Amino acid sequence: MLLERDGVLAELTDLRRRADRGAGRLVLLRGEAGVGKTTVIDRFIGDLDQRVRVLRGWSDPLTTPRPLGPLLDMLAQLREREAAGLAAVIDRADPSAIYTRLLRLFGDGNMWVCVIEDVHWADGASLDLLRVVAKRVNALPVLLIASYRDDEVGPQHPLAVALGDVATCAAVTRIRLGPLSRDAVAVLAAGSGVNADELFGLTGGNPFFVTEVLGAGPDPLGTGVLPSSVSEAVWGRMARLSAAALDAAHAAAVCGPRVAADRLEVVCPGAAKALHECLNAGVLVEDGATVGFRHELARRAAAEQIPDYRRRELHARALDALSDPPIAQEMLGALAFHAGQAGDADAVIRYGPDAAARAAGLRANREAAELYDLVLRHADSVPAGQKVAWLERHAFSRYMCGQVNAATESVRGAITLRHQLGDRRREGDDLHWLSHMLWALGRTTDAIEVGRASLRLLDDVGPCPQLGWSLVNLAQLAAVAYDPSCAGYAARAIKLGRQMDDPAMVIRARSSAAVARALANDTGWDELEAVWRDATAAGLMAEHAGLIGATMCWAAALHRDLDRADRVIAESSAFCREHELDAFVALVVGAEALVALCRGDWTRAAAAADSVLTRPGLSALRVLPLIILALTRARRGEQPVALLRDEALAATEPSDLLRSGPVWAARAEAAWVAGDDRTARAEALAGLAAATAPGTDPWLVGHLHRWVHLTGGPPNGSFDADALTPYSREVTGDWRGAAEEWGRRGCPYDVALALLGGDAAAVEAALETFCDLGARAAAKRARQRLAALRGQTRCGSRADTRADPHGLTRREREVIELLAIGRSDQEIAVTLFISPKTVGHHVSAILTKLGVTNRTQAAAAHNPSR
């Protein structure tokens, strides 16, 4: 797959056309190693027509380059007589005769494309040939492409001199190939199990690194083991360095992504003198006052080369260099890192906690979590009172990164130590955090049990902030469980928060009460949005606003309030990214995936779901992205989906309808599109059997009732015919009203499903929508439904079409009637329950059949009396 190179290929094609008219060109195609220069050349040459004569030669990284090596490669591609004549003058080593013979060859009336690859390794004679051709190519039917690695061409490189010599030639075009964008990397990574953001960060978009990592098998980034091809490519470049330059490169690899040149000199004496060699060779790049590797993978590959004893020595030197007072606060993280790598436990404890606290204060939660990891690995002899505080902070940082499993382990350790210390308030507070994390992991029953234990413990202690937050936690759990006790917990928390002047406690309790109303009967939205505004404006700890925003996004998406969802997703995403709330970013992206699924943009839905599923450590947030990915595959008739559905079900509890409801509905739909009505009905009924809580969400229950209805089953006893959702209209037979409501909400797939309950015309419209969306499996079900309704559909359609004087089908006549009264494509689409794209297809067919060029003429030709 060749991505983001269409512009370059188009430019080369245009230059080839000019050369075909006698205006030749020298193209200098440059880019870093692995950026895809050869791939672009291969594609360009492969698309040439047969009359174009192609010559291709290569420069090789030899200690003693072959004189005119690229030209010698080209001899084998010439006709025998042409090759013999050119070989003879090459053997005489007569440069003037070589140039003359070559220019005469190019003037034989053919169109030529000549390629010299890797001219950064070219010998002097080949560079001289390049100079000669550059000055004369504008009068020849020749496109000469010379590729080179610009990251290996320093000021004194022979190629740099040659490029300077041809700089003023009018027939020279310079093209630089840049790395791939993040979006292109995401396209390549789709379905691989590798997170696109992490892959882009490590590779910088270098196509070679990207494809090699993706080709290394499952979870190549999680193991920390680089593909051998990547390591060997980096080592091969470094092997050409002198011993002093290699030492400098190794020291830079140890110091991290970027290091100041003066600090590098302290870590590796003599590095400053050797630095220019590393820069000229492209091993390191300069960025202001710092140097570093062009790609993180290259740095890791370089670090792999360093023997263990040498690596510890370099880290110890770096630690000594940075620890001279006064120590800048921004150096604390580096000091802790080097201390850990050097095996200096005392220094880890000396610098690590302050470094972690500083990172947390700057909202760098991932860095804080890693620093607390480091500290806790060296904390065996630390007093319990100090260690427990680090465990709590580590748990919080991991939670904010979305790594809830690791967070849970730390908070359990903290609970044990708080109990041993007899600190009941802090123990109760840690219990409420454990409850919150257990819910995030899908362990709803355990979460409620632990939450109640926290409240019992803190009720005995008396009014305190910890009691208020325990109440907030239980209010939140009750809200998402459709438990009416939410109101009581929230009221107590609000009262206590006001007594203690804790606005965060009040806002969180208000948000839980609003969520409960929004989920149960869609009445809490205004309050929920008001709470979100208050949270972002109040300057509270960012995680409160992040959690409220993410919850609001999911509630809007689950209730198919897509316009609201789009708005709150944009706002919440910006807020969470700004504050590095990785866990909530993942939740918001999951909601975005659901919205895209509902809108029929399944490619975007799958990409968003995949971006969550491939992020390391986010096991707690996988359920809904899993079913979104499963549904995009099932609807398109792709495999496999069973494993995704099964994993999603295993990660939920049946009583947790907020998560299990969409899973059961997805399982029912996957069975339905596969033609298995019995299993589809059984899956839906299993979900309904779990929906026993009073005030249960009518949207989630209605979704399950749809599949009972579509598979021919009667309404379940729990069905509420008065629920104001499109699902209730479907189940009660109001397919037209349901389709109109789904259309108003912007859900084309749901429109089509509703139309399946209608007459033959409605089912035809559903079929058209399914085809537009690429829903092959659902389209098959629509065809089966249509056949059942109209037995001889095909014969009847042909007769109907023959009866029309212009050969218009029934659907085309419906479209033209609406055109004639001035309806737009969008209005026609809404009226006929089809997509605007399908309307456009029908209009094009009508214009062709009537032999007219516009809609006005079509309306007049169809009904001249108008």
N, C-alpha and C positions, 0 to 999 in steps of 0.2 A: 504494500500500500504506500503510494507516494503522496504525501500530504504537504500542503503549503508550498508547492513548487510550480504551480500552474503559471504564475507570473514570469518566472525565470524561463520556463519552457516556451511560453508565448514570445518572450523577447528573443530567444535563440531562433525560433521559427521565423520571426520577422527579419532578423539579420541574415538568415539563410536565403530568404526570398530576395533581399537586396543584393546579396552576393551572386545569386543566380542571374541578376541583371547586370553583372559586371562590377558591382560596387562591393568588393570584398571587405572583410573585417577580421581583426584580431580580437578575440574575446579573452580577457584575463578573468578566469573563474576562480575566485578565492574563498577560503573559509577554513575553519579549524579542522583538525583531524577528526574524522568520523561524522562530519556534518552532512555528508551525502553527495559530494561532488561527482564521484563515479556513478552513483545511482542516477543522478540527473543526466549525465552524459549518456548512459546506457538507454534511458528512456528516449532522449532526443534522437539518438541514432536509430533506435528501433522504429521510430515513427517516420523516418525518411523514406521517400519513394525510391524505387530500384534504380532510377536513372542517375541518382546522386552517387558519386564515387566517394568512398570513405577510406581514410587512412588513419591508423591509430598507433601511437607509440607511447612508451613509458620510460620515465627516468627511475632509476633504482637507487636505494640507499646503500651504495657500495663504497668501500673505503677508497677505491680507485674507480670512479665512474667510467663507463664505456664511452669513448669518444663518439659523439653523434648516435648514442644508443637509441633514442626514439626514432631517428631516421632509419636505422638498421631494422628496427621492428617493422617499419612501414614497407620495407623492400618485399617482404613475404606476401604483402597484400596487393602488390602491383602485378601487371601482366609481365610475362617472361621477358619480352624485349625491353619494356620500360625499366624493369628491375635491373637487367644486365647493364644498360647504359648508365644508370645512376650508381650501381655498385662499382663500376669501373672507375669513375671519378672519385668515389669515396676511397677506393684502394690507393689511388695516386696521392691522396691527402692534399688535394688541390681545392682549397675553399672557394676560390672564384669559379672554378668549373662546376663545383657542386651547386652553388647558388644559381648559376646559369642553367644547368640541366634541370634543376627543380622548377625554376620559374617557367622554363619552356614546357615542362610537363603540365603545369597548371594552366597554360594557355592553349591546350589542345582542343578546346571547345566543350569540354565536360564541366559539370558543376562538381566542386570538390568540398568535402568537409574533412578537415584534418584535426586530429586531437593529439595533444601531447599532455600526458598526465604527470603530476608530481614534479613540475619543473623546479621546485625548491631543491631537488636532488640532481638537477641537470648538470652536465659537464660544461666547460667553457665553450666548446665548439657548438653545442646545441643552443646555448644562450646567444652566441654570435648569429646563428641561423635565425633565431627569433627576431633579433634586431633587423636583419636584412629583410625578412618577410614583412615585418611591421611597416617598414617604409614603402613597400611596393604593393601591399595586398589590396589597396583601395582600387587598383586598376585590374584586378584579377577576379575570376569567379570562384573565390575561395573563402570559406569560413574556417579560420584557424582558431581552435579553442585550446588554451593553455591553462591547466588547473594547477593550483598550488596551495599549500598550507600557509596562510598568512601569519599564524601564530608561531611559526618557526623561522620567519624571515626578519632578522634583526637589521640594524642600520648598516652593518658591515658585510652582510650576506651577499654573495655574488649575484643572486637574483635581484636584490634591492638595487644594485648598480644597474643591471640590465633594465629594470622597470623604470629607473630614472632616465635612461637613454631613450626609451620609447614614449615617455610621458607626453611629449608634444605632438606625437603622430595623430593625425585627425581620424585615422581609421581604427582606433583602439577603443574598445568598450570594456568597462570594468563592471563585473557582476560579483556581488558578495552573497554567499549563501549563509543565512543566519540559522540559529538553532530553531527547533520547533517551539510553537507556543504551548501554553498549558492545555488549551483546548485540543490541539493536535495530539499531544501526549495522552490525553484522556480517551481520544478515539482509539489509539493503539492499545491502550491498557484495558479497554472495555471487555469484561468477561474473563480477564486473566487472574483476578484475585489480587492484583497489585493496586495499591491506592495511587491514583493519578497525581494528586498533589505531592505526595511523598516522592514518587518517582521523578516528577519534574524538579523538585527541590534538589534531589541527589544528582541528577544528570544534567541539569541546566538546559534540558531539551535537546541535548546532543543525540542525533538519531542512532548512532552506533551504540552508545551506552544504553539508550532506551530499549532498542530491540534485543540487545544481548541480555539485559536484565529480564525482560519479558520471556526470552527463550530459555531461561535457566530453570524453569519449572515452578511449582507452587511455592509461594511465600519466599522469594529470593531475598527480600529486604528484611523480613522478620528474623531470618537465621543469622544475619550479619556476615554471611559468607559471600564474597563477591564472585561473580562468574569468572572463570579462569581467563576467558577471552578479554575481559576488561582489565584484569590485573596484568596480563601479559602485554597488552597494548601500552599500558602505563609504564611497566618495567622496561619495555623495549625502548621507549623514548628516554627514560632515565639512564639506561645503560650507556648512552652516548655521552653522558656527563663525565667531567673529570672527577677525581676522588673528592676534591674540596667542594665542588658544586653539588655532588651527591650528598655529602654531609649536610650542606646547607638546606637541600630539599627535604632531607629526613627531619631536620630540626623544625622546618616550617610545618611538616605534616604533624609533628607532635604538638605544636603550639596552637593548632586549631585552624578554623577556616581562614582567618586573617591574622597577621602578626606584624607589628611595627619592625622596621628594619633594625633599629637600635637594640630592641629586645632580642631579636634573632641573633645578633652579634654576641650578646651575653650568653645565650643558651649554647651557641656554637661559635666559638672564637674563630675569626677568619671568614665568617659567612658573608660579611659585607663585600669582601673582594670577589667572592665567587658568585654573588647574587646576579651580576649582569649575565653570566653564562646561563643560569637557570631561566632568566627572563628571555634571552635571545633564543633559547631552545624551545620556548613555549611550555616548559614544565611549570613555571610560576608566572603569574601575571601581577602587574602593579596596579594598585588602586589607591591613589593619593599617597599617603605616608605609609601604607601597609602593603604587604605582598601576601599572596596565597595561591592556592590551586584553582584552576579554571572551573573544576567541578568537584563536588564533595566526594564522588566516587573515586576520582583520581587521587584525592588526598588519602582516602582510606586505603587505596591500593598501595600508595607509597608507604603508608604506615605499616602495612603488612610485611614489607621488606625488612624492617628494622629488627635486628635480633633483640630478644627480651632484655638482656642485660643493658644493651645500648639504649633501649627505649626508657627503662627506669632511670638511667643516668641522665638522659636528656630531660625527663620530667623533673628530676631532682634539681637540675640546673635552672630550669624554668621557675621552680618553686623558690629557690634562693634569689633569683633575679627579681621576682615580684614582691618578695617579703621584706625588702628593705624599707624602713619607715621613711616618710609617712605613707601608709597604705591607702590608696584611693578606694572608695567604696565599690566602684565598678570593677575592681580587680579581685574582689572576694571570691566570686564564682570560679575564676581561673585558678586562684590559689587552692581552693578546695579540690578542683579537678586534678591539678598536678600533684597535690598531696596524695590523693587516692591512687593515681597511677604510679607514684613513686613508692607506695606502701608505707607512707608516714601517717599512722593512725592519729597521733597527737595533733598533727597539723590539720587533719580532716576535722577533728572536733573543735579546733581553735578557729577555723575559718568557715566551716560548712554551715552551721546554724545561722550565722549572720548573713551569709550569702543567700541561703534559702529564704530567709525572712525578707531580704531586700528584693529578691525575685518575685515573691508573692505580693509585696507591696507595689511592684510595678506591673502586676497582673500577668507576669510571665509564669503561668501556672505549671506548664510542662517543665520548665527549667527548675522551678521550686520543687516540684515532685522528685525530679532526678537528684537534686542536691540533698533532699531529705532521705532519699534512698541511700545515698552515699554515707550520710551521717549515721543512719541507723545500722548500717553494716559494720560500723566501727564503734558502736555504743554499748558494748557488752559490760563495760565496767562503769558506766555512767549511772549516777543515782536515779532511782525510779521516778522521783518527782520531775527530774529534767527529761528523762526519756519519754515519759507519758505525754508531755507537751509536744515533743517532736513527732510522736506517733499520731497525735490528733491533727497536727498541721500537715503531716504527710497524707493522712486520709483525706483531708479537705482538698489539698492540691490535686491528688489523683482523681477525686470526684469531679473537680472542675475540669479536668482533662477528659472526662468521660470514661475513665478507667476504674469502673466501680468495683470490680472484683478485688483489685489491689487495695482500693480504699477500704473495703469491708474488712480485709485481713488486719489492716492497721487499727481500725476503730475497735475491733474485737480485742486486740492487744491492749488498747488504751482502757477499755472497760474493765479488763482484768486488773490492771494496775490501779485504776481509780478505786476499785472495790477493796483492794489490799491496803490502799492508803486511807480508806474510810472517808473518802471525799464523795458524799452522796449527791451533792448538786452536780458535780462534773460527771459522775457516773450516769446520772439521769439524763444529762445533756448528751453524753455519748450514746446512750441507748436511743434517744430520739434520732440521732444521726444514723445509727445502724438501721433503725426502722425505715428511714427515708431511703437508704441505699438498697435495702432488701426489696422495697417496692420497685425501685429502678431495675433491679435484676429479675423482676417478674415473680418474686416470691411474696405474693400479696398476703397470704394467711400469716406467714412468719412476720411480715412487716407490721400487721395490725397487732399481733400478740406482743411483739417487742415494744411497739408504740404505747400500748396500754401499760406494760411494765414500767416504762419510763414515767408515765403519768402517775401511777400508783406511788412510785418512789418519791416523786417531786411533790405530790399532794401532801405527803407526810412532812416534807421539809417546810412547806408554806410558800407564800407569795415570793417569787423571785423570777429573774429573767428566764432561767432555765425552764421553769414551769410554763411560762408563756409560750416558749418555742415548742415545748412538748405538745401543748394544745394546738398550736399552728399545724404541727405535723399531723395530728389526728384529724383535724379539720380537712386538711388536704387529702388524706387517705379516704375519708368519708365522701368527699366531693366526687372523686373519680370512681367510687364504688356505688354511687347513687344511694348513699346511706343518709337518711334525714337527720341523723345526729350531727351532721356537718354544721348545721346552724347553731347548735348549742356550743360545740367546741369553738367555733369562730367567735361567737358572742363573748365567751369567757376570755379568749385571747385578746380581743379588741379592748375589753374593759381593763385587763391587766396591763396591756401595752400603753393605754392612756394614763393609767396610774403611775407607770414607771417612765413615762415620757420616752417611749420607744416607738418611733414612727414606723420603723421597718416591720415590727411585730404587727402593728395595726394594719399596714398595707397588705402584708401576706395573708392575714386572717380575712380581710375584705376580699382578696382575690379568690380564696377558696370558696367563700360563700357565693361569689359571682359565678365561678366555674360550675358549681353545683346547679345553679339555676339555668345556666346556658346549656349544659349537657342534658338536663332533664326536660326542659320545655322551651329552650331558646329565648328566655326572658332576661338573662343576665348580661347581655352583650354590652350595653351602654356602660354599665357599672364596671365590667371587666376592662373595657378600653380606658375608662377613667382611672382605674387603679394602675393600669400600665403607664399612663401618662404621669401619674403621681410618683410612681416608682422611679421612672427615668429622670424626673425633674427634681426629686428630693435629695439627690446626691447620696443615696444609700449605698451599701455594699452592692456591687454590680450583680452578684449572683441572684439577688432577689428579683431585680428587674428582668434578668435573663430567664429565670424560671417562669415568671408570669408571662413574658412574651412568647416563649416557646410553647407553653400550655395553650395560650390563646391561638397560636398558629394551628396547632393540632385540632383544637375544638372546631375552629372554622372549617378546616379541611374535611374533618369527619362528617360535619353537617352540610357539606357541599355548598357552603357559602363562599364561593370561589373568589368573588370580587373582594370581599372582606379579607379572605385569606391572602390574596396577592398583596394587599396593602400592608397587613400586619407582618407578613413574611419579610417584605422588603425592609421594614423598619426594624424588626427584631433581629434580622440577620446582620444588618449594619451595626447595631448595638453590640451583639454578642461577639462579632469579629473584632470590633474596636477594643473590647475588654478581654479578648482571648478566652472566652468561655467556650472551650471546645465541645463540652458535653451538650450545651444548648445549641451551638451551631449545628451539631449533628441532628438534633431534634428538629430544628427549623428546616434543614435540608431535606429531612424525611417528609415533613409536611409539604414542602415544595414538590417533592416527587409525587405525592398523592394528588396534588392539584394538577400537575402535568398529566397524570394518568386520567383524571376525570375530564380534562379538556381535550383528550385525544392525542396529546403530544407524547407518544409512548417512548420515542427515542430519548427525549429529555428526561422522562420519568425514570427510565432504566438507568441512565447515566447518573442521575442524582442518587438513586437508591444504591447503585454500585459504589458511589463515592463514600457512602456511610459504611457499607458492608466491608469495604476493604481497608478501612482505617483501623490500625492496630489498637487493641485493647477496648474496643467499643462493644463488647458482647452484650451489654445491657440494652443497647439501642437497636438491635437487629430485627426485631419482630416485624414491624410494619414495612421497612425496606425490603425484607425477604418476601413478603406477600405481594408487594408492588412489582418486584422483579418476576415473581412467579406468574402474576397476572399478565404482564406484558408478553411473556413467552406463551402462556396458554392461549391468549386471544389470537396470537399470530400463528398458532399451531406449531410452536417450537417446543423442543424438548431439551433438557429434562425440567420438569417442574415439581415432581413428587418430592424430591429431597428438600427443596426449598419450603414446600408446604409443611412437610413433616417437622423440619427444624423449627419453623415458626410455632407450630402447635406445641411442641415439646417445651418451648420457652415460656408458655403461658399457663395460668391456672384457669380451669373452666369457669370459676366464679368471677373471674376478672373480665367482665364483659367489655370494658374499654379496649382491652387488647385481644381477648379471645374472640369477640364478636366479629371483627374484620377477618380474623384467621378462618373461622368457620365459614363465613361468606365466601372467602377466596377459594376454600377447598370445594365448596358447593359449586361455584362457577367453573372451576377447572374441570370438575366431573361433568358438568352440563355441556360445556363446549366440546368435550370428548365424546358426547353422545350417551353418557351413562346417567340417565335420569334417576334411577333408583339410588345410586350412591350420592348424587347431588342432593336429593331430598333428605337422605339420612344425615348428611353433613349439616344441612340447614336445621333439621329438627334437633340434632345434638347441641347446636349452638343455642337454640331456643330453650332447650331444657335447662341450660345453665343460667338463662336470663330470668332469675326468680326474684331479684331485688325489687322492692316497690319503687315506682318512679323511674323505671329503667328507660334509658335513652331510646326514643322512638325511631331515631335514624338507624341505630345499630340493629334494633329488633326488626324494623321494617325491611332492612337489607336482607335479613335471613328469610323473612316471609316471602320476599320476591321469589326466591329460589324454590320454595315450597309451591308457590303459585305457578311458576313457569314449568315445573315438572308435573303439573296436573294434580297436585295434592290440594285438599281443602284447607282453608285458613286454620292455623293452629289456635288452640284455645286462648293463648295469650295475645292474640291479634287485637289491636285497638283500631277499629275502623274510623274513629274520629281523629286520629293523629294527623296533624296537618303536614304531611310529607308526601312527595311524589310516590313513594313506595305504597302508601295506603291507597292512593288512587289506582295504582297498577293492580293491587290485589283485589280491589272492589270492582274491577272491570272498567274503570274510567281511563282507558288507555290514551284517549285523546288529551284529556286534562293532564295526565301524567307526562305525556310527551311534551306538551306545551311548557309545563313547569321545568322539566329537565332542560329544554331548550333555553328558557329564560336564564337558567343557572349556568349555561355554557357547558353542558355535559352531553356531547353527541352520542357516545356509546350508550349511555343510559336512555337517551331519546329512542334509539333504535330498539333497545330491549323492550321499552314500553310499547312501541309500535307492533311488536310481535303479537300482542294481545288483540290487535285490530283486524280489519278486513284485508282482502288481498292487496288493495292499493297501499295500505299502511305497511304491510309486510314487504312489499316491493321497495318502499322508501327505506325501510330498515336495512334491506339487503344492499341498497346503494350506499348507505352510510357505512355499513360494515366493510364493503369493498374499498371505499375511500380511505378508511382508517387502516386497512391492511389486516383486518380481523378475519382471517381466513376461516378459523374454526367456527366463529359465530355466524359467518356468512353461510357456511354449510347448514347450520341449524335453520337459518332463515329460508334457504331453498327448500328444505324439507317441510317447513311450515307452509310455504307457498304452494308446494305440490299438494299438500293435504287439503288446502282451501280451494284450489282451482284445478284439480286433476289434469286437465288438458291445457295447462298454461301456455305451453310453447305454441301449440296449434292455434289456440285462440288469439295469441298475440300476433301471429303471422297474419291471420285473417283480418284482425283489427287494423293492422298496418296496411294491408292491401286495400282496405276499404277507403282509406284516406287518399284524396286526390294527389297529395304531395308525398305520400309514403311516410307520414309522420306516425310515430308510435303514440299510444295513449298518453304516456308521460310527457312526450314532446308537445302534444296538443295542450296539456294542462299548463305547461311552462309558457307557451306562446299566448295563451289566453290571459295569463297574468302579465306578460310583457305588454300586451295590447292596452292594458289599463294603467301602464306606467309603473309597475312594481319593479324594485331593484332586485339584484341577485339575492341580497340578504333577506329581503321581504319574501321573495319566492321560496327561498330555502326554509324559512320559518313556516310558511303556509303549507308546503308540501312535505315537511319533516325530512328534508334532505339537506346536504351541506352546500354552501355556496360554490364549492369546487365542482360538485356534481351538476349544479345549475349551469355553470360555465360550460361543461361538457355538452349538456343538452342544447344550449344556445348555439354552440359551434355547429352541432349536427343539424339544427334547424336552418341556420344560414346556408349551409351547404345544400341541403335538400331543396330549399326554396330558390337557390341561385341568387341570393341577395348579399349585400355587404354590411348591413347594419340592422339594428333591432327595429327601427321605425319601418324600414322597408319590409322586414319580415312580418310585422303585424299587419301591414297593408296587404301584402301578398296572401296572407292566410285568410283575411276577411276584408275584401275590397270595399264593403259597404261602410266600414267604420270611417 
